[in-house]
């Protein structure tokens, strides 16, 4: 039996009061109503984060251009650059209390965010939740980070690219909600006491967003399987429906921006959202959480070991997509593993 959290907007309710069984007729893409004040507040929050991915480059470019045109006022025009540079070096740490103050309810309503899960996750066993697709920015994963503790009762940390933990504003938010570096050493250390969520298609996954079908760049990404084998942690397939629809994007057909993005560790492309602005579209988001795949603890796994469990994971992810795509209104779509 599968279960879905009907609404995450009212965090004062007990989670058990928010669930109902799911069958093939259950609509998992319905949009929840919002008051105008709730929507305005959500838009302001999203303009700041993850809107900083857009307004920060524009702010820096504008400051540099103004300095070039009016060199006599260079100090005032470069103040935004000085502030952002200072934020790069400002110490920041995990702030668990922020999880209660973060404007989650407005965001849950804005995205009509729902979670459907195959079974309750074991709160005592650290596990690795693999949650593609990345899209321009994996905002569905952020929403998962904010609610997994309440829903499943597990200690949970999100893993993110080094570039995200270096960029000003982005690093402040990501680190404060508990994100850790996605490097091997960091993940091994974190898995000793917490479950981890990873979106392994990363930057490469950004440049599959224009396809009619859903494409996940994960066929050759096997590092998370090696870590799971080394730690003996179960692998949990998770599919984030709607994450590729939050922003429209443009990039060249020659692979120049894709190649540059891989080298820099973050996407270099043109994006726009609701009303042609940097605000994410009000697209219903669904996080489908599959059954954990048991993984044995092997100190030095062979390629055959890795391939075996990587194949099991891909099968689990594909089955998860096929099972719920109709509920999400995507019966016409196919999941392509690239």
FENTAJO-V322478 format. One record per pair of residues at least 6 apart in sequence whose ideal C-beta (glycine too) atoms are under 6 Angstrom apart, sorted by the first residue. I is the first residue (numbers start at 0). J is the second residue. D is the distance in whole Angstrom. If there is no record, write none. Layout:
i & j & d
I & J & D
I & J & D
This chain:
i & j & d
0 & 20 & 6
1 & 21 & 4
1 & 115 & 6
1 & 117 & 6
2 & 18 & 5
2 & 116 & 6
3 & 21 & 5
3 & 113 & 6
3 & 115 & 4
4 & 17 & 5
4 & 18 & 6
4 & 113 & 6
4 & 114 & 5
5 & 17 & 6
5 & 19 & 6
6 & 17 & 6
7 & 107 & 4
7 & 112 & 6
7 & 146 & 6
8 & 104 & 5
8 & 107 & 5
8 & 108 & 5
14 & 150 & 6
21 & 115 & 6
25 & 326 & 5
27 & 113 & 6
27 & 285 & 5
27 & 326 & 4
27 & 327 & 5
28 & 283 & 5
28 & 327 & 5
28 & 328 & 5
30 & 111 & 5
30 & 283 & 6
31 & 108 & 5
31 & 111 & 4
33 & 108 & 5
37 & 105 & 5
40 & 105 & 5
41 & 105 & 4
41 & 106 & 6
41 & 109 & 4
42 & 278 & 5
44 & 102 & 5
45 & 278 & 5
45 & 279 & 5
46 & 278 & 6
48 & 172 & 5
49 & 136 & 5
50 & 277 & 4
51 & 168 & 4
51 & 169 & 6
53 & 277 & 4
58 & 79 & 5
59 & 80 & 6
62 & 76 & 5
62 & 77 & 6
62 & 79 & 5
62 & 80 & 5
65 & 76 & 4
66 & 73 & 5
66 & 76 & 5
66 & 77 & 6
83 & 167 & 4
86 & 167 & 4
87 & 167 & 5
91 & 171 & 5
91 & 174 & 4
93 & 177 & 5
94 & 175 & 5
97 & 175 & 5
101 & 145 & 6
103 & 145 & 5
109 & 281 & 6
110 & 284 & 4
111 & 283 & 4
112 & 142 & 5
112 & 284 & 5
113 & 285 & 5
114 & 286 & 5
115 & 287 & 5
116 & 288 & 4
117 & 289 & 5
117 & 290 & 5
118 & 290 & 6
120 & 151 & 4
120 & 153 & 6
122 & 152 & 4
122 & 153 & 5
125 & 190 & 5
125 & 194 & 5
125 & 232 & 6
126 & 194 & 5
126 & 232 & 5
126 & 233 & 4
126 & 235 & 5
126 & 291 & 6
127 & 195 & 5
127 & 223 & 6
127 & 227 & 5
127 & 232 & 5
127 & 234 & 6
128 & 196 & 4
128 & 235 & 4
128 & 237 & 5
129 & 197 & 6
129 & 223 & 6
130 & 140 & 6
130 & 196 & 6
130 & 198 & 5
130 & 237 & 4
130 & 239 & 6
131 & 198 & 6
131 & 200 & 5
131 & 215 & 5
132 & 204 & 5
132 & 215 & 5
132 & 242 & 6
132 & 243 & 6
133 & 198 & 5
133 & 200 & 5
133 & 201 & 6
133 & 204 & 3
134 & 208 & 6
134 & 242 & 4
134 & 243 & 4
135 & 205 & 6
135 & 246 & 5
135 & 248 & 6
135 & 270 & 5
137 & 198 & 5
139 & 239 & 4
139 & 242 & 4
139 & 284 & 5
139 & 286 & 6
140 & 196 & 6
140 & 198 & 6
143 & 286 & 6
144 & 157 & 5
144 & 176 & 6
147 & 155 & 4
148 & 155 & 6
153 & 194 & 5
154 & 193 & 4
155 & 194 & 5
156 & 177 & 5
156 & 179 & 5
156 & 189 & 6
156 & 193 & 5
156 & 195 & 6
157 & 178 & 5
157 & 196 & 5
158 & 179 & 6
158 & 181 & 4
158 & 195 & 5
158 & 197 & 5
159 & 173 & 6
159 & 178 & 5
159 & 181 & 6
160 & 181 & 6
160 & 264 & 6
161 & 180 & 6
162 & 264 & 4
162 & 265 & 4
163 & 169 & 5
163 & 173 & 6
164 & 170 & 5
179 & 185 & 5
179 & 189 & 5
186 & 226 & 6
189 & 195 & 6
190 & 230 & 5
190 & 232 & 6
197 & 223 & 6
199 & 217 & 6
199 & 220 & 4
199 & 223 & 6
200 & 215 & 6
200 & 216 & 4
200 & 217 & 5
202 & 260 & 5
202 & 261 & 6
202 & 266 & 6
203 & 216 & 4
204 & 216 & 5
205 & 266 & 5
206 & 257 & 4
207 & 214 & 4
207 & 216 & 6
208 & 243 & 5
208 & 248 & 6
212 & 332 & 5
212 & 333 & 5
212 & 335 & 5
213 & 332 & 6
213 & 334 & 5
214 & 335 & 4
214 & 337 & 5
215 & 336 & 6
216 & 337 & 5
218 & 336 & 5
218 & 337 & 6
221 & 305 & 5
221 & 309 & 5
224 & 305 & 5
224 & 308 & 5
224 & 309 & 5
225 & 305 & 6
227 & 234 & 5
227 & 294 & 5
228 & 294 & 6
228 & 297 & 5
228 & 300 & 4
228 & 304 & 6
231 & 296 & 3
233 & 291 & 4
233 & 292 & 6
233 & 293 & 6
233 & 294 & 6
234 & 292 & 4
234 & 294 & 6
234 & 312 & 5
235 & 291 & 5
236 & 289 & 4
236 & 312 & 6
236 & 315 & 4
236 & 316 & 4
236 & 319 & 5
237 & 288 & 5
238 & 287 & 5
238 & 319 & 5
238 & 320 & 5
239 & 286 & 6
240 & 285 & 4
240 & 327 & 5
241 & 282 & 5
241 & 283 & 6
241 & 284 & 4
244 & 282 & 5
245 & 279 & 4
245 & 280 & 6
245 & 282 & 6
246 & 270 & 5
246 & 272 & 5
247 & 271 & 5
248 & 268 & 5
248 & 270 & 5
249 & 269 & 4
250 & 256 & 4
250 & 268 & 4
256 & 267 & 5
256 & 268 & 5
259 & 267 & 5
260 & 266 & 5
260 & 267 & 5
272 & 278 & 5
272 & 279 & 5
272 & 280 & 5
273 & 280 & 5
285 & 327 & 6
287 & 319 & 5
287 & 323 & 5
289 & 315 & 5
289 & 319 & 5
292 & 311 & 5
292 & 315 & 6
294 & 308 & 6
297 & 304 & 6
313 & 336 & 6
317 & 334 & 6
320 & 334 & 4
324 & 332 & 6
